[in-house]
Amino acid sequence: MRLKKNIGLRLLKLSLSRQSMDGPLYDTNVVEVGLKPPLLTAPIYTVKEVVKNKFLIRNLVSREIRGKYRNALLGYTWTFIEPALLAVVYYFLFYMLAGNPDELYAMWVLIGIIIWGCFGKSLQAAVSSLTRNKNTIHLVYFPRIVFPMTSIMANIVTTMMSCVVIFPIMLIFNLPFTVYVLLIPASVFLAGFLATGVGILLAPLNCVYRDIEHLVRFIVRAGFFVSPVMWTYEMALERGIYGEAAVYNPMLTPITLARHGLEGHATTLPTEIILWTLFFGGLMWLLGSIAFERYERRSVKYL
Amino acid sequence: MKQSVIFLEDVTLHFPKLKSLMSIFSDLVKREKSQFTALRSINLEVRSGEVFGLIGKNGSGKSTILRVISGIYPPDEGTCKVAGNISLLAGIGTGFSAHQTGIENALLYGSILGHNEKEMTAKLPEILEFSELGDFINEPIRTYSAGMKARLGLAVASAIRPDILLIDEVLGVGDPQFREKSKARILDLVAETGTVVIVSHSFGLMKDICDRVGVVHNGELVMVGSPEEAISTYYEITE
């Protein structure tokens, strides 16, 4: 609130000082450098900045993806080959070796890993986005929200490409190809959205203390087991109290939605859980964008 | 009377020092802030159409002033106001991606400098021509020599037409022929742009192009005057 008042005061001073000069002195508006919008408008302001800089973001995303698959004979096909090979490994491991009676279990794990991977990688990349780009930050100014957004979008794009693997899986396991397959891209976006809020909340803090980066890496590893990657929502329900607790994990929704999409039926996930996840994502976006706009400028001085 | 387009009023900028867990406690006890003051109450007005130079020793705060004006660091105290759009030329070729082609990097660097897609497609032919890269433009730039990269960077950077141009030591790259060409290009840019603030160590150039020059010493703007006065003050201070 103090900041908001401050801006109001400065704008007032600005208009006073302009009036006090004789004649129309300026042909362009005099703008104070580093003036921030009122705190509560930060979520909208951030979206506007992203839209305004879409050409830049597109170029940066393609730089990031290009860098990842550079000098590879198979190039982008690796986004697809990797999960396909994983699927084969899981099939052997869970169905043939461990004797899990459910043939589909391996594929549930696979889709879980893809969606969780999208969230985990996006989050880690967003948190370290400012520190990784410190050379650029010191030399040119553009809205810094571009950096975390670029990392997240690059991860969403590569995850989308690896989702192609579901088509052969559906063929092999005779799964019905229905409109519900759209749940899969939707959950990729949802996972990216959940990572965005938390990521931009922590990114400025990571400039000051890199401990955040290490902590997030641990959280992503531990979260893998807490989220329904190796288990499913239906399994959790049979577990009584633990199952009920698992429902509050926001990542349960995207992973379960994607699995239901793979199985080709409407989701059986209660609407309350989906709404809770959306609410959580929205709240994180609100807090994240406010914190980012508030502290980004101060924190880059630590880089 | 010429209107002013850059106003710095009592601009003070601190850089925080990174604290370890131990020093956080000791600071709490001593009640002092550990920080480095990079700029101390800088007051500066640059008028429209003026070429303003900044000289000073390494680390005196010249580049930091440009960064405050361009919005990279917000001032801790005081205000910085500008009229018109600003472009900072520093570290030509920031953000180049070694694995993409010359054209892709030109577009990338252009967008980093704040161009939108339409502007970049319009300027691309001019950029390609100035860079003199020929067929190399379709090769990944990891195959480029340092001079070729610099040429591409300067070609993109000099395609901008901002209202206010900030230049931070970007002259003197590439072979002698290209250096001459790049100097001429920057001078053209300076002549075309309304207002320029330039940081450079080449005093000859400063005498030639600057209307006024400021001397920065230990984060303070010591004096502002004609290039000759400023340069002699600089030698007096640093002796």
Contacts between the chains, C-beta under 8 A, distances in Angstrom:
chain1	res1	chain2	res2	distance
A	10	B	79	6.9
A	14	B	81	7.2
A	25	B	3	4.9
A	25	B	4	7.9
A	26	B	3	5.9
A	26	B	83	5.3
A	27	B	3	7.6
A	27	B	83	7.9
A	28	B	5	7.8
A	28	B	83	4.5
A	28	B	84	4.6
A	28	B	163	6.8
A	29	B	83	6.5
A	30	B	7	7.4
A	30	B	81	5.1
A	30	B	82	7.0
A	30	B	83	4.6
A	31	B	81	6.6
A	31	B	82	6.2
A	31	B	83	7.2
A	32	B	79	5.7
A	32	B	80	6.9
A	32	B	81	4.9
A	33	B	68	7.1
A	33	B	69	6.7
A	33	B	70	7.8
A	33	B	71	4.8
A	33	B	74	7.0
A	33	B	75	8.0
A	33	B	80	4.4
A	33	B	81	6.7
A	33	B	82	5.9
A	34	B	71	5.8
A	34	B	74	3.3
A	34	B	75	7.1
A	34	B	80	7.0
A	53	B	111	8.0
A	55	B	111	5.0
A	55	B	115	7.7
A	55	B	116	5.3
A	55	B	117	4.4
A	55	B	120	7.5
A	56	B	111	4.0
A	56	B	112	6.5
A	59	B	104	7.8
A	59	B	107	5.9
A	59	B	108	4.3
A	59	B	111	4.9
A	59	B	112	7.9
A	60	B	95	7.9
A	60	B	108	7.3
A	60	B	111	7.9
A	62	B	100	7.7
A	62	B	104	7.5
A	63	B	95	7.7
A	63	B	97	4.2
A	63	B	100	6.5
A	63	B	108	6.0
A	66	B	97	6.5
A	66	B	99	5.3
A	66	B	100	5.6
A	67	B	97	6.3
A	67	B	99	5.8
A	70	B	99	4.2
A	71	B	99	7.5
A	135	B	91	7.7
A	135	B	94	6.8
A	136	B	94	5.4
A	136	B	95	5.1
A	136	B	112	7.0
A	137	B	72	7.2
A	138	B	67	7.5
A	138	B	72	6.7
A	139	B	72	7.9
A	139	B	88	7.5
A	139	B	90	4.9
A	139	B	91	4.5
A	139	B	94	4.7
A	140	B	70	7.8
A	140	B	72	7.7
A	140	B	88	6.4
A	140	B	90	7.5
A	140	B	94	5.8
A	140	B	95	7.8
A	140	B	112	5.7
A	140	B	113	6.6
A	141	B	70	5.0
A	141	B	71	4.3
A	141	B	72	4.8
A	141	B	88	6.9
A	142	B	112	7.0
A	142	B	114	6.3
A	208	B	18	7.5
A	297	B	73	7.6
A	297	B	74	4.9
A	298	B	74	7.9
A	300	B	72	7.6
A	300	B	73	7.5
A	301	B	15	5.4
A	301	B	16	6.0
A	301	B	73	6.3
A	302	B	16	6.2
A	302	B	18	6.3
